[in-house]
Amino acid sequence: MTPKSVFITGAKSGIGLEFVRQFAICNNPPEHIFASGRNPNEAKDLRALAEAHKNVHLVDLDVTNDRQIEEAVKLVSSKVGSEGLNLLINNAGVVISNGGEFPNIVRETVNRQFDVNSTSPLMLTQAFFSLLKTAADKQPSAPMSISKAAVVNISSEGGSLHGAGRVSMNDMGGYGYSGSKAALNILAKNLSFDLKSLGILIVTFCPGYVDTGMVQKILEYVQDRPAVQAMQAYKKQTPEESVTLVMATMKRMTDAHNGGYFRRNGEKIEDYDFASATETSP
């Protein structure tokens, strides 16, 4: 089922914009789609969606600005009322390659990425917690789902602790980016424990190698480095292709998936695949 209400961060372009578009045109669309970003009226494509679909509400939000987060919660509350918020999609993210490459790492570069990519999703989940709980309480006996109450975090497999054929992201200036995504993954896992009893689903996705402005910035930075050859070995997906799969997967998720970390098609991303260091019997 489609949630009655959804709040999406980083909705001005790329994956976030595509989430807004697909929710707006789907069968039985949400009553309220909150599309947030910094100065969203400046985003031509997003503004066009809002003009074409009256259930799309533009929200001016810098995810690192606590005052704007408070104002966003007030706006959502005024629209959804006693129904609460069904789905929060923490999609906003940033990559800053310059200053993120060892041994020339810049503290401010790393901290900025942690603030946007990991701290802010945590703070947004906390800010919308009351509205998510209200929505969950409306369906106390229903299994977990995005139509009940859920938080979906858009992460990256760059934040995974292992993966077949993985290499260091250093060539991409990726210490801050990969570290912040790993932090998001563990924060989401912790939230899944704390909110389970309330019926609020917490899941995390890697959307894949998607043709977005963020990916273009990375490619411009790596240029002729070995990392670019590694990236070019994978076919870039369009935002539409990626989000279509994520949307289909989200709709299938229930209690059994709470706290999980998935690729867009629902495959699990495992983070614990190391040889045991315990003593074994001779």
C-alpha positions as CSV (number, residue, x, y, z in Angstrom):
1,M,0.0,0.0,0.0
2,T,1.0,3.6,-0.6
3,P,1.6,5.7,2.5
4,K,-0.8,8.6,3.1
5,S,2.0,11.0,3.8
6,V,5.7,11.1,2.9
7,F,8.5,13.6,3.7
8,I,11.5,13.5,1.4
9,T,14.8,15.4,1.9
10,G,17.1,16.4,-0.9
11,A,14.2,16.5,-3.3
12,K,15.4,19.2,-5.7
13,S,17.2,16.9,-8.1
14,G,18.4,13.3,-8.7
15,I,17.1,10.5,-6.5
16,G,15.0,12.8,-4.3
17,L,13.3,14.5,-7.2
18,E,12.5,11.1,-8.7
19,F,11.0,9.9,-5.4
20,V,8.6,12.9,-5.5
21,R,7.7,12.2,-9.1
22,Q,7.0,8.5,-8.7
23,F,4.9,9.1,-5.6
24,A,3.0,11.8,-7.3
25,I,2.1,9.7,-10.4
26,C,1.6,6.3,-8.7
27,N,-1.8,4.7,-8.3
28,N,-3.4,5.9,-5.1
29,P,-0.8,8.6,-4.5
30,P,-0.1,9.9,-1.0
31,E,-2.4,12.7,0.3
32,H,0.6,14.7,1.2
33,I,4.1,14.6,-0.4
34,F,6.5,16.9,1.3
35,A,9.4,17.7,-1.0
36,S,12.2,19.5,0.9
37,G,15.5,21.1,-0.1
38,R,17.3,24.4,0.2
39,N,15.3,27.1,-1.6
40,P,13.1,24.5,-3.4
41,N,11.3,27.1,-5.5
42,E,14.6,27.6,-7.4
43,A,14.4,24.0,-8.7
44,K,12.5,24.2,-11.9
45,D,11.6,20.5,-12.2
46,L,10.5,20.2,-8.6
47,R,8.4,23.4,-8.9
48,A,6.7,22.0,-12.0
49,L,5.7,18.9,-10.1
50,A,4.3,20.9,-7.3
51,E,2.3,23.0,-9.8
52,A,0.9,19.8,-11.5
53,H,0.1,17.9,-8.3
54,K,-1.6,19.7,-5.5
55,N,-0.6,17.1,-3.0
56,V,3.1,18.0,-3.4
57,H,4.2,20.6,-0.9
58,L,7.6,22.3,-1.2
59,V,9.5,22.7,2.1
60,D,12.5,25.0,2.5
61,L,14.9,22.9,4.5
62,D,18.7,22.8,5.1
63,V,18.9,19.5,6.9
64,T,21.7,20.9,9.2
65,N,19.6,23.8,10.3
66,D,17.7,22.9,13.5
67,R,15.4,25.9,13.3
68,Q,14.3,25.0,9.8
69,I,13.8,21.4,10.9
70,E,11.4,22.6,13.6
71,E,9.5,24.7,11.1
72,A,9.2,21.7,8.7
73,V,7.8,19.6,11.5
74,K,5.2,22.3,12.3
75,L,4.2,22.5,8.6
76,V,3.8,18.7,8.3
77,S,1.8,18.6,11.5
78,S,-0.5,21.3,10.3
79,K,-1.2,19.3,7.1
80,V,-1.4,15.7,8.4
81,G,-3.1,16.5,11.7
82,S,-4.1,13.5,13.8
83,E,-3.1,11.0,11.0
84,G,0.7,11.6,11.7
85,L,3.5,11.0,9.2
86,N,3.8,7.6,7.6
87,L,7.1,7.8,5.8
88,L,10.3,9.8,6.2
89,I,12.9,9.4,3.4
90,N,16.3,10.7,4.5
91,N,17.8,11.2,1.1
92,A,19.8,14.4,1.3
93,G,23.5,13.9,1.1
94,V,26.7,15.6,0.1
95,V,30.1,14.5,-1.2
96,I,33.2,16.7,-0.9
97,S,36.2,15.0,-2.5
98,N,38.7,17.9,-2.1
99,G,40.1,17.6,1.4
100,G,38.9,14.0,1.9
101,E,41.9,12.2,0.5
102,F,44.6,10.7,2.9
103,P,47.2,12.0,3.8
104,N,45.7,15.4,3.0
105,I,42.4,15.2,4.9
106,V,40.8,18.5,6.0
107,R,38.8,18.3,9.2
108,E,36.1,20.7,8.0
109,T,35.5,18.6,4.9
110,V,35.0,15.4,6.9
111,N,32.8,17.1,9.5
112,R,30.5,18.7,6.9
113,Q,29.8,15.3,5.3
114,F,29.1,13.7,8.7
115,D,26.8,16.5,9.6
116,V,24.7,16.2,6.4
117,N,25.0,12.4,5.7
118,S,24.7,10.9,9.2
119,T,23.9,13.4,12.0
120,S,21.1,15.1,10.1
121,P,19.1,11.9,9.3
122,L,19.3,11.1,13.0
123,M,18.1,14.5,14.0
124,L,15.3,14.5,11.4
125,T,14.1,11.1,12.6
126,Q,14.1,12.4,16.2
127,A,12.2,15.6,15.1
128,F,9.5,13.6,13.2
129,F,9.4,10.9,15.9
130,S,6.1,12.1,17.4
131,L,4.4,12.3,14.1
132,L,5.7,8.8,13.1
133,K,4.5,7.4,16.4
134,T,1.1,8.9,15.8
135,A,0.8,7.2,12.4
136,A,2.0,3.9,13.9
137,D,-0.6,4.1,16.7
138,K,-3.3,4.3,14.0
139,Q,-2.6,0.7,13.0
140,P,-1.5,-1.0,16.3
141,S,-2.0,-4.5,15.1
142,A,-0.7,-4.1,11.6
143,P,2.8,-5.3,10.7
144,M,5.5,-2.8,10.0
145,S,5.4,-1.2,6.6
146,I,6.0,2.1,4.8
147,S,2.2,2.7,4.8
148,K,2.1,2.4,8.6
149,A,5.2,4.3,9.9
150,A,8.7,4.0,8.5
151,V,12.1,5.8,8.0
152,V,14.0,5.0,4.9
153,N,17.6,6.1,4.8
154,I,19.5,6.5,1.5
155,S,23.0,5.4,2.1
156,S,25.8,3.9,-0.1
157,E,27.6,0.6,-0.3
158,G,30.6,2.8,0.1
159,G,29.7,2.7,3.8
160,S,29.8,-1.0,3.9
161,L,32.6,-2.8,5.8
162,H,33.1,-5.4,3.1
163,G,32.0,-6.3,-0.4
164,A,33.4,-8.5,-3.2
165,G,36.0,-6.6,-5.2
166,R,35.8,-3.5,-3.1
167,V,38.8,-1.1,-3.2
168,S,39.7,1.9,-1.1
169,M,37.7,5.1,-1.9
170,N,40.8,7.2,-1.2
171,D,41.3,8.1,-4.9
172,M,37.8,9.7,-4.8
173,G,38.6,11.7,-1.7
174,G,36.1,9.4,0.0
175,Y,37.2,9.2,3.6
176,G,34.5,11.6,4.8
177,Y,31.8,10.3,2.5
178,S,32.3,6.6,3.1
179,G,32.8,7.2,6.8
180,S,29.6,9.3,7.1
181,K,27.6,6.6,5.3
182,A,29.0,3.9,7.5
183,A,27.9,6.1,10.5
184,L,24.4,6.5,9.0
185,N,24.2,2.7,8.7
186,I,24.9,2.0,12.3
187,L,22.7,4.9,13.5
188,A,19.8,3.4,11.5
189,K,20.5,0.0,13.0
190,N,20.4,1.5,16.5
191,L,17.1,3.3,15.8
192,S,15.6,0.0,14.6
193,F,16.1,-1.5,18.0
194,D,14.7,1.5,19.9
195,L,11.6,2.1,17.7
196,K,10.7,-1.6,17.1
197,S,8.3,-1.8,20.0
198,L,6.4,1.2,18.6
199,G,5.9,-0.3,15.2
200,I,8.2,2.1,13.3
201,L,10.1,0.4,10.5
202,I,13.8,1.5,9.9
203,V,15.6,0.4,6.7
204,T,18.6,1.6,4.8
205,F,19.3,1.4,1.0
206,C,22.1,1.7,-1.3
207,P,20.4,3.0,-4.5
208,G,23.3,1.9,-6.7
209,Y,25.6,3.7,-9.1
210,V,23.1,6.4,-10.3
211,D,23.6,9.2,-12.8
212,T,23.2,12.2,-10.5
213,G,25.0,15.5,-9.9
214,M,26.8,13.9,-7.0
215,V,28.3,11.2,-9.1
216,Q,29.3,13.7,-11.7
217,K,31.3,15.6,-9.0
218,I,33.1,12.4,-8.1
219,L,34.0,11.6,-11.7
220,E,35.3,15.1,-12.3
221,Y,37.5,14.8,-9.2
222,V,39.0,11.4,-10.0
223,Q,39.5,12.1,-13.7
224,D,42.3,9.7,-14.8
225,R,42.9,7.9,-11.5
226,P,42.4,4.2,-11.1
227,A,39.2,4.8,-9.3
228,V,37.5,6.0,-12.4
229,Q,38.2,2.8,-14.3
230,A,36.7,0.9,-11.4
231,M,33.6,3.0,-11.5
232,Q,33.2,2.8,-15.2
233,A,33.1,-0.9,-15.0
234,Y,29.6,-0.5,-13.7
235,K,26.7,0.7,-15.7
236,K,25.2,3.9,-14.4
237,Q,21.5,3.7,-13.6
238,T,19.1,6.6,-14.2
239,P,17.3,8.0,-11.2
240,E,14.1,6.6,-12.6
241,E,15.6,3.1,-12.9
242,S,17.0,3.2,-9.4
243,V,14.0,4.6,-7.6
244,T,11.6,2.3,-9.4
245,L,13.4,-0.6,-7.8
246,V,13.7,1.0,-4.4
247,M,10.0,1.9,-4.4
248,A,9.0,-1.7,-5.3
249,T,11.3,-3.1,-2.6
250,M,10.1,-0.6,0.1
251,K,6.5,-1.8,-0.5
252,R,7.5,-5.4,0.3
253,M,9.2,-4.6,3.6
254,T,7.8,-5.6,6.9
255,D,9.0,-6.6,10.5
256,A,11.4,-9.1,9.1
257,H,13.4,-6.3,7.3
258,N,13.6,-3.9,10.2
259,G,17.1,-2.6,10.7
260,G,18.2,-4.1,7.4
261,Y,20.7,-2.6,4.9
262,F,19.7,-3.4,1.3
263,R,20.6,-2.9,-2.4
264,R,17.8,-1.3,-4.4
265,N,16.4,-4.7,-5.5
266,G,16.2,-6.0,-1.9
267,E,19.4,-8.0,-1.7
268,K,21.0,-7.8,1.7
269,I,24.3,-6.0,2.2
270,E,26.2,-7.9,4.7
271,D,28.6,-6.1,7.0
272,Y,30.0,-9.0,9.0
273,D,31.9,-11.4,6.9
274,F,35.2,-11.9,8.7
275,A,37.0,-15.0,9.8
276,S,36.5,-15.9,13.4
277,A,39.4,-15.1,15.8
278,T,38.1,-17.3,18.5
279,E,40.0,-20.4,19.6
280,T,39.0,-23.7,18.0
281,S,39.3,-27.2,19.3
282,P,42.2,-29.2,17.9
